[in-house]
Amino acid sequence: MKKCLLAVIALVALCLTSAYAADMPTKAPVYKAPPQAALSWTGFYAGLQAGYGWSPDPTYSYAPSGTSVSFGTHGFVGGVTAGYNWQVHSWVLGLEGDLSYADVSGDALRPLGVAPCYVEGCTAKLSWFGTGRVRAGYAFDRFLPYVTGGFAVGGVKGTADLGSCGFPASCGFDTTRWGWTIGGGLEYRLAYNWSAKIEYLYINLGSPDFPFNPTFNSVTDTTSKLATHIVRAGLNYHF
């Protein structure tokens, strides 16, 4: 009889324990954030950029006396850019274009006897430029070092006096020039859609002629070359 009573008590305790366990709230599942998409440089992007430009070598010559004057230019550049990248493994190949305002200018006035810049002086200016370039780089996740090169176009102005047009007139050029550019940079992905870059470009727009003045039998003179160095920073949005 005692054994039967113990068995009944044990069965009742087992039933109560099972019922209590069934009534307990179940543990909430652990939330796992969805996996982020792998960072890719492929796609369109557009942005703004600004920086500094300088040229150490505008040189105006006076052929009859064999004298010349060299002087530097410098100033602000800034504008817009857009492009498209293709990424294959870690290699990134792209096409990029930009258009910029520029105020890269300088002037010189030399003492009497140093033509062609001693009456009204000489000036030179890059007033705007654009480039169309290929970019090639190797991505280290968020970092993208790259090299770039292609064509360049820009508006250039220059004035000089004795010798460039024929004494005593002064003259100059104000024209659009085509040339080439080469450079490189480093772009960093700040977030999935944003990146920042720093970039160097060497832009060569050739050697424009001063107008020839047959009245004074003046020899046509040119600048040594209109080569401008550009260092700029930019911010891009990736679509």
RATA-V718969 format. One record per residue. N is the residue number from 1. RES is the residue in one small letter. SS is DSSP state (A for helix, B for strand, O for the rest). OMEGA is omega in whole degrees, 0 to 359 (none if undefined). D_LAST is the distance of its C-alpha to the last C-alpha in Angstrom with 2 decimals. Layout:
n:res:ss:omega:d_last
N:RES:SS:OMEGA:D_LAST
N:RES:SS:OMEGA:D_LAST
//
This chain:
n:res:ss:omega:d_last
1:m:O:180:83.58
2:k:A:180:81.87
3:k:A:179:79.57
4:c:A:180:78.63
5:l:A:179:77.81
6:l:A:180:75.55
7:a:A:179:73.73
8:v:A:180:73.14
9:i:A:180:71.83
10:a:A:180:69.42
11:l:A:179:68.14
12:v:A:180:67.60
13:a:A:180:65.70
14:l:A:180:63.45
15:c:A:179:62.70
16:l:A:180:61.95
17:t:A:180:59.57
18:s:A:181:57.67
19:a:A:179:57.42
20:y:A:179:56.15
21:a:A:180:53.50
22:a:A:181:52.38
23:d:A:181:52.06
24:m:O:179:49.89
25:p:O:180:46.19
26:t:O:181:43.94
27:k:O:181:41.58
28:a:O:179:37.98
29:p:O:178:35.56
30:v:O:181:33.46
31:y:O:176:29.78
32:k:O:179:27.29
33:a:O:178:23.64
34:p:O:181:21.41
35:p:O:179:20.24
36:q:O:177:16.80
37:a:O:180:14.53
38:a:O:180:15.11
39:l:O:180:12.90
40:s:O:177:11.29
41:w:O:182:10.22
42:t:O:174:9.48
43:g:B:179:6.62
44:f:B:173:5.61
45:y:B:177:5.82
46:a:B:181:8.35
47:g:B:180:11.04
48:l:B:177:14.77
49:q:B:180:17.63
50:a:B:181:21.39
51:g:B:189:24.45
52:y:B:178:27.93
53:g:B:177:29.57
54:w:B:177:33.13
55:s:B:183:35.53
56:p:B:195:38.90
57:d:B:169:40.63
58:p:B:182:41.08
59:t:B:178:44.75
60:y:B:187:46.95
61:s:B:173:50.23
62:y:B:189:53.61
63:a:O:183:55.05
64:p:O:181:58.72
65:s:O:179:59.25
66:g:O:179:56.66
67:t:B:179:55.03
68:s:B:180:51.33
69:v:B:176:49.20
70:s:B:179:45.97
71:f:B:184:43.72
72:g:B:173:40.24
73:t:B:178:37.27
74:h:B:177:34.55
75:g:B:187:32.11
76:f:B:169:28.67
77:v:B:178:25.54
78:g:B:181:22.18
79:g:B:185:19.43
80:v:B:179:15.88
81:t:B:177:13.86
82:a:B:180:11.07
83:g:B:179:10.75
84:y:B:178:9.87
85:n:B:167:11.09
86:w:B:178:13.23
87:q:B:175:14.68
88:v:B:189:18.17
89:h:O:179:19.83
90:s:O:180:19.54
91:w:B:181:19.37
92:v:B:177:16.29
93:l:B:184:16.72
94:g:B:172:14.62
95:l:B:183:15.20
96:e:B:174:14.74
97:g:B:178:16.37
98:d:B:177:17.44
99:l:B:188:20.01
100:s:B:164:22.13
101:y:B:178:25.18
102:a:B:172:27.94
103:d:B:181:31.31
104:v:B:190:32.65
105:s:B:178:36.36
106:g:B:179:39.87
107:d:B:180:43.50
108:a:B:173:46.92
109:l:O:185:50.55
110:r:O:179:53.17
111:p:O:180:56.92
112:l:O:179:59.34
113:g:O:178:59.83
114:v:O:179:56.32
115:a:O:11:54.92
116:p:O:187:52.52
117:c:O:185:51.34
118:y:O:175:54.52
119:v:O:177:55.10
120:e:O:180:51.83
121:g:O:179:49.67
122:c:B:176:46.50
123:t:B:174:42.87
124:a:B:181:39.54
125:k:B:166:36.01
126:l:B:187:32.47
127:s:B:174:31.03
128:w:B:175:27.55
129:f:B:175:25.72
130:g:B:178:22.74
131:t:B:169:21.79
132:g:B:192:20.22
133:r:B:167:19.95
134:v:B:174:19.42
135:r:B:176:18.14
136:a:B:182:19.58
137:g:B:179:19.37
138:y:B:186:20.28
139:a:B:169:18.18
140:f:B:185:20.27
141:d:O:183:17.87
142:r:O:182:16.20
143:f:B:179:18.09
144:l:B:170:17.34
145:p:B:185:20.34
146:y:B:169:20.21
147:v:B:185:22.42
148:t:B:178:21.59
149:g:B:180:23.73
150:g:B:182:24.16
151:f:B:178:25.62
152:a:B:176:26.06
153:v:B:182:27.47
154:g:B:176:28.91
155:g:B:183:31.54
156:v:B:178:34.62
157:k:B:176:37.87
158:g:B:176:41.19
159:t:B:175:44.77
160:a:B:179:48.06
161:d:O:192:51.76
162:l:O:174:54.93
163:g:O:181:54.51
164:s:O:179:51.07
165:c:O:185:52.43
166:g:O:182:56.16
167:f:O:359:58.36
168:p:O:186:58.22
169:a:O:170:55.03
170:s:O:181:51.51
171:c:B:180:48.45
172:g:B:177:44.90
173:f:B:177:41.75
174:d:B:193:38.65
175:t:B:173:36.45
176:t:B:183:33.10
177:r:B:175:33.06
178:w:B:180:31.05
179:g:B:184:30.84
180:w:B:180:28.80
181:t:B:177:26.78
182:i:B:181:26.30
183:g:B:181:25.01
184:g:B:181:22.95
185:g:B:178:21.01
186:l:B:179:19.57
187:e:B:182:16.03
188:y:B:180:15.77
189:r:B:179:13.07
190:l:O:177:14.18
191:a:O:186:12.22
192:y:O:183:9.65
193:n:O:185:6.74
194:w:B:175:9.20
195:s:B:176:11.45
196:a:B:182:14.66
197:k:B:167:16.70
198:i:B:193:20.23
199:e:B:173:21.27
200:y:B:175:24.56
201:l:B:169:25.21
202:y:B:184:28.62
203:i:B:180:28.88
204:n:B:181:32.08
205:l:O:173:32.96
206:g:O:185:36.47
207:s:O:181:39.80
208:p:O:179:40.41
209:d:B:164:44.04
210:f:O:181:46.11
211:p:O:178:48.01
212:f:O:182:51.34
213:n:O:184:54.38
214:p:A:181:57.37
215:t:A:182:59.69
216:f:A:178:59.87
217:n:O:183:59.38
218:s:O:178:56.38
219:v:O:179:54.43
220:t:O:181:50.73
221:d:O:179:48.86
222:t:B:168:45.27
223:t:O:177:43.08
224:s:O:171:42.95
225:k:O:178:39.20
226:l:O:181:36.26
227:a:B:184:34.18
228:t:B:175:31.73
229:h:B:182:30.18
230:i:B:169:26.86
231:v:B:185:25.59
232:r:B:174:22.46
233:a:B:182:19.89
234:g:B:177:16.27
235:l:B:184:13.35
236:n:B:172:9.71
237:y:B:182:6.47
238:h:B:184:3.80
239:f:O:none:0.00
//
